[in-house]
Amino acid sequence: MTRGAQTRKARTEALLQREGIPFLPSLPCIESAQAIRLRSANETGIRIACLFGAVGSAYDPGHSVYKDYLRSNDLWEHLTPNECDFLSNDTPDEKSLVNFTWRCESIFLLMWATRLFDDLSLPRHETDPGDIVARFPAVDCSPWPFIRGLRLRKKSELLDASDLLYRVHWATRQARCENQPPPGGLNSGAVQEWHHAINWLTRYGDCEWDDVPTDT
């Protein structure tokens, strides 16, 4: 493993120690910058737009505005199989609705990765959906100018986030195994979604969205 990956791991562990969040020293380094091939900004923008439509439908399941939005803007073909199944069901069950509202956290992480949010603090609070809506074009506008205008953060920033989320996800899972609350005020749902999104962005496991692993 490269010196850069080792330095990143040590920096993350120092942060977690300051924040009172336990970590497992034997967890390995994440991949080095040389070994990572990121998703493109355009691909990330399309993923944000698809998630926006799916999450919007989960928050407002009685209306078709978000489904119409996805179809009219040629985004339906970019949906994942799970998203297609959810959006094609006129009476989704409560579990599906809850699962897709949590994807708001994935949108936040991808928006941060494309410079639409300035800061990435520890995932202790749920994202306000209004903050997502404020940064995304209205549903009566084409999302394509927005998508084409996005720029990814530096790879080093994205790998810092990846390393952090890998280790805090271990901490929340370990707490659950011990029937303890998440340490350091972490929000387990946000941790899961942020980790999923950053692993997709960094092509961890080289999997598509529905199948992205979040190993710890």
C-alpha positions as a Markdown table, in Angstrom:
| # | Residue | x | y | z |
|---|---|---|---|---|
| 1 | Met | 0.0 | 0.0 | 0.0 |
| 2 | Thr | 1.3 | 3.5 | -0.9 |
| 3 | Arg | 2.5 | 6.0 | 1.6 |
| 4 | Gly | -0.3 | 8.3 | 0.7 |
| 5 | Ala | -3.0 | 5.7 | 1.6 |
| 6 | Gln | -1.2 | 5.1 | 4.9 |
| 7 | Thr | -1.1 | 8.8 | 5.7 |
| 8 | Arg | -4.8 | 9.1 | 4.8 |
| 9 | Lys | -5.6 | 6.3 | 7.2 |
| 10 | Ala | -3.6 | 7.8 | 10.0 |
| 11 | Arg | -5.2 | 11.2 | 9.5 |
| 12 | Thr | -8.7 | 9.7 | 9.7 |
| 13 | Glu | -7.9 | 7.8 | 12.8 |
| 14 | Ala | -6.5 | 10.9 | 14.5 |
| 15 | Leu | -9.8 | 12.7 | 13.6 |
| 16 | Leu | -11.9 | 9.9 | 15.0 |
| 17 | Gln | -9.9 | 9.9 | 18.2 |
| 18 | Arg | -10.4 | 13.6 | 18.7 |
| 19 | Glu | -14.2 | 13.1 | 18.1 |
| 20 | Gly | -14.4 | 10.2 | 20.5 |
| 21 | Ile | -15.4 | 7.8 | 17.8 |
| 22 | Pro | -13.9 | 4.3 | 18.1 |
| 23 | Phe | -12.0 | 2.8 | 15.2 |
| 24 | Leu | -10.4 | -0.5 | 14.4 |
| 25 | Pro | -6.7 | 0.0 | 13.8 |
| 26 | Ser | -6.5 | -3.3 | 11.8 |
| 27 | Leu | -8.9 | -2.1 | 9.2 |
| 28 | Pro | -6.8 | -1.8 | 6.0 |
| 29 | Cys | -6.0 | 1.3 | 4.0 |
| 30 | Ile | -8.4 | 2.1 | 1.1 |
| 31 | Glu | -7.1 | 2.0 | -2.4 |
| 32 | Ser | -4.4 | 4.4 | -3.4 |
| 33 | Ala | -5.1 | 7.3 | -5.8 |
| 34 | Gln | -3.2 | 5.6 | -8.5 |
| 35 | Ala | -5.5 | 2.6 | -8.3 |
| 36 | Ile | -8.8 | 4.5 | -8.3 |
| 37 | Arg | -10.7 | 5.5 | -11.4 |
| 38 | Leu | -13.5 | 7.9 | -10.5 |
| 39 | Arg | -16.9 | 8.2 | -12.1 |
| 40 | Ser | -17.2 | 11.2 | -14.4 |
| 41 | Ala | -18.9 | 14.4 | -13.5 |
| 42 | Asn | -21.5 | 13.8 | -16.2 |
| 43 | Glu | -22.2 | 10.3 | -14.9 |
| 44 | Thr | -22.5 | 11.7 | -11.4 |
| 45 | Gly | -24.9 | 14.4 | -12.5 |
| 46 | Ile | -27.1 | 11.9 | -14.2 |
| 47 | Arg | -27.1 | 9.8 | -11.0 |
| 48 | Ile | -28.1 | 12.8 | -8.9 |
| 49 | Ala | -31.0 | 13.6 | -11.3 |
| 50 | Cys | -32.2 | 10.0 | -11.2 |
| 51 | Leu | -32.1 | 9.9 | -7.4 |
| 52 | Phe | -33.8 | 13.3 | -7.3 |
| 53 | Gly | -36.7 | 11.8 | -9.2 |
| 54 | Ala | -36.9 | 8.6 | -7.1 |
| 55 | Val | -36.6 | 10.4 | -3.8 |
| 56 | Gly | -39.2 | 13.0 | -4.8 |
| 57 | Ser | -41.6 | 10.2 | -5.7 |
| 58 | Ala | -41.0 | 8.6 | -2.3 |
| 59 | Tyr | -41.7 | 11.8 | -0.5 |
| 60 | Asp | -44.8 | 12.5 | -2.6 |
| 61 | Pro | -46.1 | 9.0 | -3.7 |
| 62 | Gly | -49.6 | 10.1 | -4.6 |
| 63 | His | -48.4 | 12.2 | -7.6 |
| 64 | Ser | -46.7 | 11.5 | -10.9 |
| 65 | Val | -44.8 | 14.7 | -11.3 |
| 66 | Tyr | -41.4 | 13.2 | -10.6 |
| 67 | Lys | -42.1 | 10.2 | -12.8 |
| 68 | Asp | -43.2 | 12.5 | -15.6 |
| 69 | Tyr | -40.0 | 14.6 | -15.0 |
| 70 | Leu | -37.8 | 11.5 | -15.5 |
| 71 | Arg | -39.6 | 10.4 | -18.6 |
| 72 | Ser | -39.8 | 13.8 | -20.3 |
| 73 | Asn | -36.1 | 14.5 | -19.7 |
| 74 | Asp | -34.9 | 11.2 | -21.0 |
| 75 | Leu | -33.7 | 10.0 | -17.6 |
| 76 | Trp | -35.8 | 6.9 | -17.3 |
| 77 | Glu | -33.3 | 4.9 | -19.3 |
| 78 | His | -30.6 | 5.8 | -16.7 |
| 79 | Leu | -32.6 | 4.5 | -13.7 |
| 80 | Thr | -31.3 | 1.4 | -11.9 |
| 81 | Pro | -33.5 | -1.8 | -11.9 |
| 82 | Asn | -34.5 | -1.1 | -8.3 |
| 83 | Glu | -35.5 | 2.4 | -9.1 |
| 84 | Cys | -37.5 | 1.3 | -12.1 |
| 85 | Asp | -39.3 | -1.3 | -10.0 |
| 86 | Phe | -40.1 | 1.3 | -7.3 |
| 87 | Leu | -41.3 | 4.0 | -9.8 |
| 88 | Ser | -43.3 | 1.5 | -11.8 |
| 89 | Asn | -45.3 | 0.5 | -8.7 |
| 90 | Asp | -48.3 | 2.8 | -8.1 |
| 91 | Thr | -48.7 | 1.5 | -4.6 |
| 92 | Pro | -45.3 | 1.1 | -3.1 |
| 93 | Asp | -45.1 | -0.4 | 0.4 |
| 94 | Glu | -44.0 | 1.6 | 3.4 |
| 95 | Lys | -40.6 | 0.0 | 3.6 |
| 96 | Ser | -39.8 | 1.0 | 0.0 |
| 97 | Leu | -40.9 | 4.5 | 0.6 |
| 98 | Val | -38.7 | 4.8 | 3.7 |
| 99 | Asn | -35.7 | 3.3 | 1.9 |
| 100 | Phe | -36.0 | 5.7 | -1.0 |
| 101 | Thr | -36.4 | 8.8 | 1.2 |
| 102 | Trp | -33.1 | 7.8 | 2.8 |
| 103 | Arg | -31.5 | 8.2 | -0.6 |
| 104 | Cys | -31.7 | 12.0 | 0.0 |
| 105 | Glu | -28.4 | 11.4 | 1.9 |
| 106 | Ser | -26.8 | 9.8 | -1.2 |
| 107 | Ile | -27.8 | 12.9 | -3.2 |
| 108 | Phe | -26.2 | 15.1 | -0.6 |
| 109 | Leu | -22.9 | 13.2 | -0.8 |
| 110 | Leu | -22.9 | 13.3 | -4.6 |
| 111 | Met | -23.8 | 17.0 | -4.5 |
| 112 | Trp | -20.9 | 17.6 | -2.1 |
| 113 | Ala | -18.6 | 15.6 | -4.5 |
| 114 | Thr | -19.6 | 17.9 | -7.3 |
| 115 | Arg | -19.0 | 21.1 | -5.3 |
| 116 | Leu | -22.7 | 21.9 | -4.7 |
| 117 | Phe | -22.2 | 21.8 | -0.9 |
| 118 | Asp | -19.1 | 23.3 | 0.6 |
| 119 | Asp | -18.5 | 21.2 | 3.7 |
| 120 | Leu | -18.6 | 17.5 | 4.6 |
| 121 | Ser | -18.8 | 17.2 | 8.3 |
| 122 | Leu | -19.2 | 14.0 | 10.2 |
| 123 | Pro | -22.6 | 12.4 | 9.3 |
| 124 | Arg | -24.5 | 13.2 | 12.5 |
| 125 | His | -27.7 | 14.8 | 11.2 |
| 126 | Glu | -30.1 | 14.0 | 8.4 |
| 127 | Thr | -29.9 | 16.3 | 5.4 |
| 128 | Asp | -32.7 | 18.8 | 5.0 |
| 129 | Pro | -34.5 | 17.9 | 1.7 |
| 130 | Gly | -35.0 | 21.6 | 1.1 |
| 131 | Asp | -31.3 | 22.1 | 0.8 |
| 132 | Ile | -31.2 | 19.5 | -2.0 |
| 133 | Val | -34.2 | 21.1 | -3.8 |
| 134 | Ala | -32.5 | 24.6 | -3.5 |
| 135 | Arg | -29.5 | 23.4 | -5.4 |
| 136 | Phe | -31.3 | 21.4 | -8.1 |
| 137 | Pro | -33.2 | 22.8 | -11.2 |
| 138 | Ala | -37.0 | 23.0 | -10.8 |
| 139 | Val | -38.9 | 20.0 | -12.2 |
| 140 | Asp | -40.3 | 22.1 | -15.0 |
| 141 | Cys | -36.7 | 22.8 | -16.2 |
| 142 | Ser | -34.3 | 20.6 | -18.1 |
| 143 | Pro | -31.7 | 19.1 | -15.8 |
| 144 | Trp | -29.1 | 18.7 | -18.6 |
| 145 | Pro | -27.5 | 22.1 | -18.4 |
| 146 | Phe | -27.1 | 21.5 | -14.6 |
| 147 | Ile | -25.6 | 18.1 | -15.3 |
| 148 | Arg | -23.2 | 19.3 | -17.9 |
| 149 | Gly | -22.0 | 22.1 | -15.7 |
| 150 | Leu | -20.8 | 19.9 | -12.8 |
| 151 | Arg | -17.2 | 19.4 | -11.8 |
| 152 | Leu | -15.9 | 16.8 | -9.4 |
| 153 | Arg | -13.7 | 17.6 | -6.4 |
| 154 | Lys | -10.1 | 16.6 | -6.4 |
| 155 | Lys | -9.5 | 12.9 | -6.2 |
| 156 | Ser | -7.6 | 13.4 | -2.9 |
| 157 | Glu | -10.7 | 15.0 | -1.3 |
| 158 | Leu | -12.9 | 12.2 | -2.5 |
| 159 | Leu | -10.5 | 9.6 | -1.1 |
| 160 | Asp | -10.3 | 11.4 | 2.2 |
| 161 | Ala | -14.1 | 11.1 | 2.4 |
| 162 | Ser | -14.0 | 7.5 | 1.4 |
| 163 | Asp | -11.5 | 6.6 | 4.1 |
| 164 | Leu | -13.5 | 8.5 | 6.7 |
| 165 | Leu | -16.8 | 6.9 | 5.8 |
| 166 | Tyr | -15.3 | 3.4 | 5.7 |
| 167 | Arg | -14.1 | 3.8 | 9.3 |
| 168 | Val | -17.2 | 5.5 | 10.7 |
| 169 | His | -19.4 | 2.9 | 9.1 |
| 170 | Trp | -17.4 | 0.2 | 11.0 |
| 171 | Ala | -18.0 | 2.2 | 14.2 |
| 172 | Thr | -21.8 | 2.3 | 13.7 |
| 173 | Arg | -22.0 | -1.3 | 12.8 |
| 174 | Gln | -19.9 | -2.4 | 15.8 |
| 175 | Ala | -22.2 | -0.3 | 18.0 |
| 176 | Arg | -25.3 | -2.0 | 16.6 |
| 177 | Cys | -23.7 | -5.4 | 17.2 |
| 178 | Glu | -23.1 | -4.4 | 20.8 |
| 179 | Asn | -26.7 | -3.0 | 21.2 |
| 180 | Gln | -25.3 | 0.4 | 21.7 |
| 181 | Pro | -26.3 | 3.8 | 20.2 |
| 182 | Pro | -24.1 | 5.1 | 17.4 |
| 183 | Pro | -20.9 | 6.6 | 18.8 |
| 184 | Gly | -20.1 | 10.3 | 18.7 |
| 185 | Gly | -23.7 | 11.3 | 17.7 |
| 186 | Leu | -23.3 | 9.6 | 14.3 |
| 187 | Asn | -26.5 | 9.0 | 12.3 |
| 188 | Ser | -26.4 | 5.4 | 11.1 |
| 189 | Gly | -28.7 | 6.0 | 8.2 |
| 190 | Ala | -26.7 | 8.9 | 6.8 |
| 191 | Val | -23.5 | 6.9 | 7.3 |
| 192 | Gln | -24.8 | 4.0 | 5.3 |
| 193 | Glu | -26.0 | 6.2 | 2.4 |
| 194 | Trp | -22.9 | 8.4 | 2.3 |
| 195 | His | -20.7 | 5.3 | 2.3 |
| 196 | His | -22.8 | 3.7 | -0.5 |
| 197 | Ala | -22.5 | 6.9 | -2.6 |
| 198 | Ile | -18.8 | 7.4 | -2.2 |
| 199 | Asn | -18.1 | 3.7 | -3.0 |
| 200 | Trp | -20.1 | 4.1 | -6.2 |
| 201 | Leu | -18.2 | 7.3 | -7.1 |
| 202 | Thr | -14.8 | 5.6 | -6.5 |
| 203 | Arg | -16.0 | 2.4 | -8.3 |
| 204 | Tyr | -15.4 | 0.2 | -5.3 |
| 205 | Gly | -16.0 | -3.4 | -6.4 |
| 206 | Asp | -16.7 | -2.0 | -9.9 |
| 207 | Cys | -20.4 | -2.4 | -9.3 |
| 208 | Glu | -23.4 | -0.5 | -10.5 |
| 209 | Trp | -25.5 | 1.5 | -8.1 |
| 210 | Asp | -27.9 | -1.2 | -6.8 |
| 211 | Asp | -25.1 | -3.6 | -6.1 |
| 212 | Val | -22.4 | -1.3 | -4.5 |
| 213 | Pro | -20.9 | -3.0 | -1.5 |
| 214 | Thr | -20.2 | -1.1 | 1.8 |
| 215 | Asp | -17.8 | -3.5 | 3.4 |
| 216 | Thr | -16.2 | -2.7 | 6.7 |
